[in-house]
Amino acid sequence: MRNRLKVLRAEHNLTQADLAEKVDVTRQTIIAVEKEKFDPSISLAYKISDVFGLPVEEIFLKPES
């Protein structure tokens, strides 16, 4: 799933490890989500959206058809 995670992390001066700690996952999970190799669960997507104060739809982009 396409996402803006890397850009948002940079804008908020967060490392992958920082974000992982905030949402209670491993750094490897954040890496996999950023590289679009892993789609986050709904609960993880909402935790990430809470960190950035954005709706899920503004972080995780609908796949192009």
ZISUL-V899959 format. One record per residue. N is the residue number from 1. RES is the residue in one letter. SS is DSSP state (2 for helix, 1 for strand, 0 for the rest). OMEGA is omega as a letter, one per 20 degrees, with the letter a starting at -180 (* if undefined). NEAR is the number of other C-alpha atoms within 8 Angstrom. Layout:
BEGIN
n	res	ss	omega	near
N	RES	SS	OMEGA	NEAR
N	RES	SS	OMEGA	NEAR
END
This chain:
BEGIN
n	res	ss	omega	near
1	M	0	r	9
2	R	0	a	8
3	N	1	r	9
4	R	0	a	11
5	L	2	a	9
6	K	2	r	7
7	V	2	a	7
8	L	2	r	9
9	R	2	a	12
10	A	2	r	9
11	E	2	a	7
12	H	0	r	7
13	N	0	r	6
14	L	0	r	10
15	T	0	r	8
16	Q	2	r	10
17	A	2	r	9
18	D	2	a	8
19	L	2	r	13
20	A	2	r	13
21	E	2	a	10
22	K	2	a	7
23	V	2	r	10
24	D	0	r	6
25	V	0	r	8
26	T	0	r	9
27	R	2	r	11
28	Q	2	r	6
29	T	2	r	10
30	I	2	r	12
31	I	2	a	9
32	A	2	r	10
33	V	2	r	11
34	E	2	a	11
35	K	0	r	7
36	E	0	r	10
37	K	0	a	7
38	F	0	r	9
39	D	0	a	7
40	P	0	r	8
41	S	0	r	6
42	I	2	a	6
43	S	2	r	7
44	L	2	r	9
45	A	2	r	11
46	Y	2	r	9
47	K	2	r	9
48	I	2	r	11
49	S	2	r	12
50	D	2	r	9
51	V	2	a	8
52	F	2	r	8
53	G	0	a	6
54	L	0	r	8
55	P	0	r	8
56	V	2	a	10
57	E	2	r	7
58	E	2	r	8
59	I	2	a	11
60	F	1	a	12
61	L	0	r	10
62	K	0	r	7
63	P	0	r	6
64	E	0	r	3
65	S	0	*	2
END
